[in-house]
Amino acid sequence: MENALANGIPNRGDDYHLRQRQASGIVSNWLVQKIEDNGLSLSQACSDLQINPKLLQTQLSVLPFETYNHLFQWTADQLNNPHLGIDIGQSMEMRDLGALGYLLSNVPDLFAFCQVTAKYLSTFQRNAMFTFESLGEAYLLRYGVTLQGRANMSQDAEFTLSIMTNFFRRQLGEDWVPDAVYFSHPSPCECDIKTRVFGDNIHYDYAYNGFVVSEPVLRTPISNADAKLLEVILAQADQALEDVISEEGVVKYVRLLIAASLSKEGFNSDDAAAELHMTRRTLHRHLQRYGTSFQILRDEVLKEASQQALAETYASVTDIAMQLGFSEVSAFVRCFKRLTGKTPTQYRQLMMV
């Protein structure tokens, strides 16, 4: 355990950890290293993308999400590799992700892996969210971000699902693939690597990024997990989580939880309060202080998500309704009209003018 701590796991007073928690963005050392390893010019990247060079010269290289995604896509374009995210995800170890990676590598099984990711991802990777929900005999694991910038986020989505499936495969065997995989971006050109990594049940233009695994798979133990090391890192992660909630505010965090749970019918204020480790009454008091409520925030998120889906995808109203957690299309139509004054079809027609 001492060697592991010496090789990158920060202690509570470590400046590395403090700056990582306070950074608003994603630690991108590995992406910067990929650029340099392939002989690309960081100066050219900064010039093309108008990035402050100092952001790429620090030990952490913490980048705002939109900047990170622009840089990721720039690198893929320069290398003429549309599947760069998948390639990097397959070549990286979970521990290459820093403190979060060490945390995930030392949980006892894949079910705990999902639980810990859901609880702590936004602590170490601001504005990111991971959820997993039961589908009966299987679970849906979903990844997304709350920032709706103009950057193409397909490389990040494919990278995240690639590194996760790669970690699962190391526990389950080289032939394992998810039961199904979903991406929110349009379908790119297909290639052998996608089938090898994700299988042949891949769907695009979805409301989220994620994959489905059977319940027995999640009971698989993680090899070389260290319970003592896990205890040390969890203590730091809990403190970091408290800081995130206090720094970013309960309102923003509740919006994030709602956005990540839109397709989960029945997600309510009790569920949100449980995620924040507080009672529903305490959550209500926090939201009331800022002049809002859980229902108001849910309506706002639902309105934004449905408008975006109608304006930016070709998905049918029925598919959008299902993906947003409505069991009946008519209920979605009534809700959308209440929130916007128009039916989904009328809104889509206006956006096409």
The 8 nearest C-alpha neighbors of each residue, nearest first, counted from 0:
[[1, 3, 2, 228, 4, 227, 225, 5],
 [0, 2, 4, 3, 5, 6, 228, 8],
 [3, 1, 5, 4, 0, 6, 7, 8],
 [4, 2, 6, 0, 5, 1, 8, 7],
 [3, 5, 8, 1, 6, 2, 7, 0],
 [4, 6, 2, 3, 7, 1, 8, 9],
 [7, 5, 3, 4, 2, 8, 1, 9],
 [6, 8, 5, 4, 9, 3, 97, 98],
 [9, 7, 4, 98, 6, 3, 10, 5],
 [10, 8, 13, 16, 7, 11, 15, 4],
 [9, 11, 13, 12, 8, 16, 235, 4],
 [10, 12, 13, 235, 9, 16, 17, 14],
 [11, 13, 10, 14, 17, 16, 9, 15],
 [12, 14, 10, 15, 16, 9, 11, 17],
 [15, 13, 17, 16, 18, 12, 9, 19],
 [16, 14, 13, 18, 17, 19, 9, 59],
 [15, 17, 19, 14, 13, 18, 9, 20],
 [16, 18, 14, 20, 19, 15, 21, 13],
 [17, 19, 21, 15, 20, 16, 22, 14],
 [18, 20, 16, 22, 17, 21, 15, 123],
 [21, 19, 17, 18, 22, 123, 16, 239],
 [20, 22, 18, 19, 17, 23, 243, 242],
 [23, 21, 19, 20, 24, 18, 61, 25],
 [24, 22, 125, 63, 21, 25, 62, 61],
 [23, 25, 63, 62, 125, 64, 22, 61],
 [24, 26, 124, 61, 62, 27, 64, 63],
 [25, 27, 61, 60, 59, 28, 62, 24],
 [28, 26, 30, 60, 29, 61, 25, 31],
 [29, 27, 31, 60, 30, 59, 26, 32],
 [28, 30, 32, 27, 31, 33, 95, 96],
 [31, 29, 33, 27, 32, 28, 34, 71],
 [30, 32, 34, 28, 33, 29, 27, 35],
 [31, 33, 29, 35, 30, 34, 36, 28],
 [34, 32, 30, 36, 31, 35, 29, 37],
 [35, 33, 31, 39, 32, 37, 36, 30],
 [34, 36, 32, 38, 37, 33, 39, 31],
 [37, 35, 33, 38, 34, 32, 39, 31],
 [36, 38, 35, 34, 39, 33, 78, 32],
 [39, 37, 35, 36, 40, 34, 33, 41],
 [40, 38, 34, 37, 35, 41, 36, 77],
 [39, 41, 43, 42, 44, 38, 35, 34],
 [40, 42, 44, 43, 45, 39, 34, 35],
 [43, 41, 45, 40, 44, 46, 52, 47],
 [42, 44, 46, 40, 41, 45, 47, 39],
 [43, 45, 41, 47, 42, 46, 48, 40],
 [46, 44, 50, 42, 49, 48, 43, 47],
 [45, 47, 43, 49, 44, 48, 42, 50],
 [48, 46, 44, 45, 49, 43, 50, 42],
 [47, 49, 45, 50, 46, 44, 69, 70],
 [50, 48, 46, 45, 47, 51, 44, 52],
 [51, 49, 45, 48, 52, 46, 66, 54],
 [50, 52, 53, 54, 45, 49, 55, 46],
 [53, 51, 54, 55, 50, 45, 56, 42],
 [52, 54, 56, 55, 51, 57, 60, 50],
 [55, 53, 52, 60, 56, 51, 57, 61],
 [56, 54, 60, 53, 52, 57, 31, 51],
 [55, 57, 53, 54, 60, 52, 58, 59],
 [58, 56, 60, 59, 55, 54, 53, 61],
 [57, 59, 60, 56, 28, 55, 15, 61],
 [58, 60, 57, 61, 26, 28, 27, 19],
 [61, 59, 55, 57, 27, 54, 28, 26],
 [60, 62, 26, 25, 59, 27, 24, 54],
 [63, 61, 24, 25, 67, 66, 64, 60],
 [64, 62, 24, 66, 65, 67, 23, 25],
 [65, 63, 67, 24, 66, 68, 62, 25],
 [64, 66, 68, 67, 150, 63, 148, 69],
 [67, 65, 69, 63, 68, 64, 62, 70],
 [66, 68, 64, 70, 65, 62, 69, 63],
 [67, 69, 71, 65, 70, 66, 152, 150],
 [68, 70, 66, 72, 71, 67, 150, 73],
 [71, 69, 73, 67, 68, 72, 74, 66],
 [70, 72, 68, 74, 73, 69, 67, 75],
 [71, 73, 75, 69, 74, 70, 76, 68],
 [74, 72, 70, 76, 75, 71, 69, 77],
 [75, 73, 77, 71, 72, 76, 70, 78],
 [74, 76, 72, 80, 78, 73, 77, 83],
 [77, 75, 79, 73, 74, 78, 72, 80],
 [76, 78, 74, 79, 75, 73, 80, 39],
 [79, 77, 75, 80, 76, 74, 37, 83],
 [80, 78, 76, 77, 75, 81, 74, 83],
 [79, 81, 75, 78, 82, 83, 76, 77],
 [82, 80, 83, 75, 79, 76, 84, 154],
 [83, 81, 80, 85, 84, 86, 154, 75],
 [82, 84, 86, 80, 85, 75, 81, 87],
 [85, 83, 158, 154, 87, 157, 86, 82],
 [84, 86, 158, 88, 161, 82, 83, 87],
 [87, 85, 83, 89, 84, 88, 82, 90],
 [86, 88, 90, 84, 89, 85, 91, 83],
 [89, 87, 162, 161, 158, 85, 91, 86],
 [88, 90, 86, 87, 91, 162, 165, 161],
 [89, 91, 87, 88, 86, 92, 162, 165],
 [92, 90, 88, 89, 87, 95, 93, 162],
 [91, 93, 94, 95, 90, 96, 166, 162],
 [92, 94, 100, 95, 96, 91, 104, 166],
 [93, 95, 100, 101, 96, 92, 97, 104],
 [96, 94, 92, 93, 97, 91, 100, 29],
 [97, 95, 100, 94, 93, 99, 98, 101],
 [98, 96, 100, 95, 99, 94, 101, 7],
 [97, 99, 101, 100, 8, 102, 96, 9],
 [100, 98, 102, 101, 97, 103, 96, 123],
 [99, 101, 94, 96, 93, 103, 97, 102],
 [102, 100, 94, 104, 98, 99, 103, 97],
 [101, 103, 99, 100, 104, 105, 229, 232],
 [104, 102, 100, 105, 101, 106, 112, 99],
 [105, 103, 101, 102, 106, 100, 224, 93],
 [104, 106, 224, 225, 103, 229, 102, 107],
 [105, 107, 103, 108, 104, 111, 112, 224],
 [106, 108, 221, 220, 224, 105, 111, 109],
 [109, 107, 220, 221, 111, 219, 110, 106],
 [108, 110, 217, 112, 111, 219, 218, 113],
 [109, 111, 217, 113, 112, 108, 218, 114],
 [110, 112, 114, 113, 109, 108, 115, 106],
 [113, 111, 109, 110, 115, 114, 103, 106],
 [114, 112, 116, 110, 111, 115, 117, 109],
 [115, 113, 111, 117, 116, 112, 118, 110],
 [114, 116, 118, 112, 117, 113, 119, 111],
 [115, 117, 113, 120, 119, 118, 114, 112],
 [118, 116, 129, 130, 114, 115, 119, 113],
 [117, 119, 115, 116, 120, 114, 121, 274],
 [118, 120, 122, 116, 121, 117, 115, 123],
 [121, 119, 116, 122, 123, 124, 117, 118],
 [120, 122, 125, 124, 127, 123, 119, 128],
 [123, 121, 119, 120, 240, 124, 243, 125],
 [122, 124, 121, 120, 20, 125, 99, 119],
 [125, 123, 121, 25, 120, 122, 127, 24],
 [124, 126, 121, 24, 127, 23, 123, 122],
 [127, 125, 144, 145, 121, 124, 146, 128],
 [128, 126, 144, 121, 125, 124, 143, 145],
 [127, 129, 143, 144, 121, 142, 120, 259],
 [130, 128, 142, 117, 141, 116, 143, 120],
 [131, 129, 117, 141, 140, 259, 132, 128],
 [132, 130, 140, 139, 141, 138, 113, 129],
 [131, 133, 139, 138, 134, 130, 140, 263],
 [132, 134, 138, 135, 137, 139, 131, 136],
 [135, 133, 137, 138, 136, 132, 139, 211],
 [134, 136, 133, 137, 138, 214, 213, 132],
 [135, 137, 214, 134, 213, 138, 133, 215],
 [136, 138, 213, 214, 134, 135, 212, 133],
 [139, 137, 133, 134, 132, 212, 211, 213],
 [138, 140, 211, 131, 132, 210, 141, 133],
 [141, 139, 131, 209, 210, 130, 211, 138],
 [142, 140, 209, 130, 129, 208, 131, 139],
 [143, 141, 129, 208, 209, 128, 130, 140],
 [142, 144, 128, 127, 208, 129, 207, 141],
 [145, 143, 127, 126, 146, 128, 142, 147],
 [144, 146, 126, 255, 147, 127, 143, 258],
 [147, 145, 144, 148, 126, 64, 65, 127],
 [148, 146, 145, 149, 144, 150, 65, 152],
 [149, 147, 150, 146, 65, 151, 64, 152],
 [148, 150, 151, 147, 65, 152, 69, 146],
 [151, 149, 65, 148, 69, 68, 152, 66],
 [150, 152, 153, 68, 149, 69, 72, 154],
 [153, 151, 155, 154, 68, 150, 156, 184],
 [152, 154, 156, 155, 151, 184, 157, 183],
 [155, 153, 84, 157, 156, 152, 158, 72],
 [154, 156, 158, 152, 153, 157, 159, 84],
 [157, 155, 153, 159, 158, 154, 160, 152],
 [158, 156, 154, 160, 84, 155, 159, 85],
 [157, 159, 84, 85, 161, 88, 155, 156],
 [160, 158, 156, 161, 162, 157, 155, 163],
 [159, 161, 163, 157, 158, 162, 164, 156],
 [162, 160, 88, 158, 164, 85, 159, 163],
 [161, 163, 88, 165, 159, 164, 160, 89],
 [164, 162, 166, 160, 165, 161, 159, 167],
 [165, 163, 167, 161, 166, 162, 168, 160],
 [164, 166, 162, 168, 163, 167, 89, 161],
 [165, 167, 163, 169, 164, 168, 162, 170],
 [168, 166, 164, 170, 165, 169, 171, 163],
 [169, 167, 171, 165, 172, 170, 166, 173],
 [170, 168, 166, 167, 171, 172, 165, 173],
 [169, 171, 168, 167, 172, 221, 166, 222],
 [172, 170, 168, 169, 167, 175, 173, 219],
 [173, 171, 168, 174, 169, 175, 170, 167],
 [172, 174, 168, 175, 169, 171, 176, 170],
 [173, 175, 172, 176, 168, 171, 195, 196],
 [174, 176, 173, 168, 172, 171, 177, 167],
 [177, 175, 198, 197, 178, 174, 196, 164],
 [178, 176, 179, 212, 211, 197, 210, 180],
 [177, 179, 211, 212, 176, 200, 180, 210],
 [178, 180, 200, 211, 177, 210, 201, 181],
 [181, 179, 210, 201, 209, 202, 200, 211],
 [182, 180, 202, 209, 208, 203, 201, 210],
 [183, 181, 208, 203, 184, 205, 207, 202],
 [182, 184, 205, 204, 207, 206, 208, 203],
 [183, 185, 204, 182, 203, 153, 186, 205],
 [186, 184, 204, 203, 187, 183, 182, 205],
 [185, 187, 203, 184, 188, 204, 202, 189],
 [188, 186, 189, 185, 81, 184, 203, 82],
 [187, 189, 190, 186, 81, 82, 185, 193],
 [190, 188, 187, 193, 191, 186, 194, 192],
 [189, 191, 192, 193, 188, 194, 82, 195],
 [190, 192, 194, 193, 195, 189, 196, 198],
 [191, 193, 195, 194, 190, 196, 85, 197],
 [194, 192, 196, 195, 191, 197, 190, 198],
 [193, 195, 198, 199, 191, 197, 192, 196],
 [194, 196, 192, 193, 198, 197, 191, 176],
 [197, 195, 193, 194, 192, 198, 176, 161],
 [196, 198, 194, 176, 193, 195, 177, 180],
 [199, 197, 194, 176, 195, 200, 196, 177],
 [198, 200, 194, 201, 197, 193, 179, 195],
 [199, 201, 179, 198, 180, 202, 178, 197],
 [202, 200, 180, 199, 181, 179, 203, 198],
 [201, 203, 181, 180, 182, 200, 205, 204],
 [202, 204, 182, 205, 185, 186, 183, 181],
 [205, 203, 183, 185, 184, 182, 206, 312],
 [204, 206, 183, 203, 207, 182, 181, 202],
 [205, 207, 183, 322, 204, 208, 308, 319],
 [208, 206, 183, 205, 182, 209, 143, 141],
 [209, 207, 182, 181, 142, 183, 141, 143],
 [208, 210, 141, 181, 140, 142, 180, 207],
 [209, 211, 180, 140, 179, 139, 181, 177],
 [210, 212, 139, 179, 178, 138, 177, 140],
 [213, 211, 177, 138, 137, 178, 214, 216],
 [212, 214, 137, 216, 215, 136, 138, 211],
 [213, 215, 137, 216, 217, 136, 138, 212],
 [216, 214, 218, 217, 213, 219, 137, 136],
 [217, 215, 214, 218, 213, 219, 212, 109],
 [216, 218, 110, 109, 215, 219, 214, 108],
 [219, 217, 215, 216, 110, 108, 109, 220],
 [218, 220, 217, 108, 216, 109, 221, 170],
 [221, 219, 108, 107, 222, 218, 109, 170],
 [222, 220, 108, 107, 224, 170, 223, 219],
 [221, 223, 224, 220, 170, 107, 108, 105],
 [224, 222, 225, 221, 105, 104, 107, 220],
 [225, 223, 105, 222, 221, 106, 107, 104],
 [224, 226, 105, 228, 227, 229, 223, 106],
 [225, 227, 229, 228, 230, 224, 105, 106],
 [228, 226, 230, 229, 225, 231, 0, 105],
 [227, 229, 231, 225, 230, 226, 0, 232],
 [230, 228, 226, 232, 227, 231, 105, 233],
 [229, 231, 227, 233, 228, 232, 226, 234],
 [232, 230, 228, 229, 234, 233, 227, 235],
 [231, 233, 235, 229, 234, 230, 236, 102],
 [234, 232, 236, 230, 235, 231, 229, 237],
 [233, 235, 232, 237, 231, 236, 230, 238],
 [234, 236, 232, 238, 233, 237, 11, 239],
 [235, 237, 233, 239, 238, 234, 240, 232],
 [238, 236, 240, 234, 239, 235, 233, 241],
 [237, 239, 235, 241, 236, 240, 242, 234],
 [238, 240, 236, 242, 237, 241, 235, 243],
 [241, 239, 237, 243, 242, 122, 238, 236],
 [240, 242, 238, 244, 239, 243, 245, 237],
 [241, 243, 239, 245, 240, 244, 246, 238],
 [244, 242, 240, 246, 241, 245, 247, 122],
 [243, 245, 241, 247, 248, 242, 246, 249],
 [244, 246, 242, 248, 243, 247, 241, 249],
 [247, 245, 243, 244, 248, 242, 241, 21],
 [248, 246, 244, 245, 243, 251, 249, 252],
 [249, 247, 245, 244, 250, 251, 246, 252],
 [248, 250, 252, 251, 253, 244, 247, 285],
 [251, 249, 253, 252, 248, 286, 254, 289],
 [252, 250, 254, 253, 249, 248, 255, 247],
 [251, 253, 255, 249, 254, 250, 256, 248],
 [254, 252, 256, 250, 255, 251, 249, 257],
 [255, 253, 257, 251, 252, 256, 258, 296],
 [254, 256, 252, 258, 253, 257, 145, 251],
 [257, 255, 253, 259, 254, 258, 260, 252],
 [256, 258, 260, 254, 259, 255, 261, 253],
 [259, 257, 255, 260, 256, 261, 254, 300],
 [258, 260, 256, 257, 261, 255, 128, 130],
 [261, 259, 257, 263, 258, 262, 256, 266],
 [262, 260, 323, 263, 258, 324, 259, 257],
 [261, 263, 324, 323, 322, 260, 264, 321],
 [264, 262, 260, 324, 261, 266, 265, 323],
 [265, 263, 324, 266, 262, 325, 261, 326],
 [264, 266, 267, 263, 324, 270, 261, 262],
 [267, 265, 264, 263, 270, 260, 268, 261],
 [268, 266, 270, 269, 265, 271, 293, 257],
 [267, 269, 271, 270, 272, 293, 279, 266],
 [270, 268, 272, 267, 279, 271, 273, 278],
 [269, 271, 273, 268, 267, 272, 266, 274],
 [272, 270, 268, 274, 273, 269, 275, 267],
 [271, 273, 275, 269, 277, 279, 274, 270],
 [272, 274, 276, 270, 275, 271, 277, 269],
 [273, 275, 271, 272, 276, 270, 118, 277],
 [276, 274, 272, 273, 277, 271, 244, 282],
 [277, 275, 273, 274, 272, 278, 271, 282],
 [278, 276, 272, 275, 273, 281, 279, 282],
 [277, 279, 281, 280, 272, 282, 273, 276],
 [280, 278, 282, 272, 281, 269, 283, 268],
 [279, 281, 283, 278, 282, 284, 277, 272],
 [282, 280, 284, 278, 283, 279, 277, 285],
 [281, 283, 279, 285, 284, 280, 272, 286],
 [282, 284, 280, 286, 281, 285, 287, 279],
 [283, 285, 281, 287, 282, 286, 280, 288],
 [286, 284, 282, 288, 283, 287, 281, 249],
 [287, 285, 283, 288, 291, 289, 292, 284],
 [288, 286, 290, 284, 289, 291, 285, 283],
 [287, 289, 285, 286, 290, 284, 291, 283],
 [290, 288, 287, 286, 291, 285, 250, 292],
 [291, 289, 287, 288, 286, 292, 285, 295],
 [290, 292, 287, 286, 289, 295, 293, 296],
 [293, 291, 295, 286, 294, 287, 296, 283],
 [292, 294, 296, 295, 297, 268, 291, 286],
 [295, 293, 297, 296, 292, 298, 268, 291],
 [296, 294, 298, 292, 297, 293, 291, 299],
 [297, 295, 299, 293, 298, 294, 300, 254],
 [296, 298, 294, 300, 299, 295, 301, 293],
 [297, 299, 301, 295, 296, 300, 302, 294],
 [300, 298, 296, 302, 297, 301, 295, 303],
 [301, 299, 303, 297, 302, 298, 304, 296],
 [300, 302, 298, 304, 303, 299, 297, 305],
 [301, 303, 299, 305, 300, 304, 298, 306],
 [304, 302, 300, 306, 301, 305, 307, 299],
 [305, 303, 301, 307, 306, 302, 300, 308],
 [304, 306, 308, 302, 307, 303, 301, 309],
 [307, 305, 309, 303, 308, 304, 302, 310],
 [306, 308, 304, 310, 305, 309, 311, 303],
 [307, 309, 305, 312, 311, 306, 310, 304],
 [310, 308, 306, 307, 347, 311, 312, 305],
 [309, 311, 307, 308, 347, 350, 306, 312],
 [310, 312, 308, 307, 309, 313, 306, 314],
 [313, 311, 308, 314, 309, 310, 204, 307],
 [312, 314, 315, 311, 309, 308, 204, 310],
 [313, 315, 312, 318, 319, 316, 309, 308],
 [316, 314, 318, 317, 319, 313, 309, 320],
 [315, 317, 319, 318, 320, 314, 343, 328],
 [316, 318, 320, 315, 319, 328, 321, 314],
 [317, 319, 321, 315, 320, 316, 314, 322],
 [320, 318, 316, 322, 321, 317, 323, 315],
 [319, 321, 317, 323, 325, 318, 322, 331],
 [320, 322, 318, 325, 324, 323, 319, 326],
 [321, 323, 319, 262, 324, 320, 318, 206],
 [324, 322, 262, 261, 320, 321, 325, 319],
 [323, 325, 262, 264, 321, 263, 322, 261],
 [326, 324, 321, 320, 327, 323, 331, 264],
 [325, 327, 321, 324, 328, 320, 330, 264],
 [328, 326, 325, 329, 330, 331, 320, 321],
 [329, 327, 331, 330, 317, 320, 332, 325],
 [328, 330, 332, 331, 327, 333, 334, 325],
 [331, 329, 333, 328, 332, 327, 334, 325],
 [330, 332, 334, 328, 329, 333, 320, 335],
 [331, 333, 329, 335, 330, 334, 342, 336],
 [334, 332, 330, 336, 331, 335, 337, 329],
 [333, 335, 331, 337, 336, 332, 330, 338],
 [334, 336, 338, 332, 337, 333, 339, 331],
 [337, 335, 340, 341, 342, 339, 333, 338],
 [338, 336, 334, 335, 340, 339, 333, 341],
 [337, 339, 335, 336, 340, 334, 302, 298],
 [340, 338, 336, 341, 337, 335, 302, 342],
 [339, 341, 336, 337, 338, 342, 335, 346],
 [342, 340, 336, 339, 345, 346, 343, 335],
 [341, 343, 336, 345, 344, 332, 346, 335],
 [344, 342, 346, 345, 347, 332, 341, 335],
 [345, 343, 347, 342, 346, 348, 316, 341],
 [346, 344, 348, 342, 343, 347, 341, 349],
 [345, 347, 343, 349, 344, 348, 341, 342],
 [348, 346, 350, 344, 349, 345, 309, 310],
 [347, 349, 351, 345, 350, 346, 344, 352],
 [350, 348, 346, 347, 351, 352, 345, 344],
 [351, 349, 347, 348, 352, 310, 346, 309],
 [350, 352, 348, 349, 347, 310, 346, 311],
 [351, 349, 350, 348, 347, 346, 310, 345]]
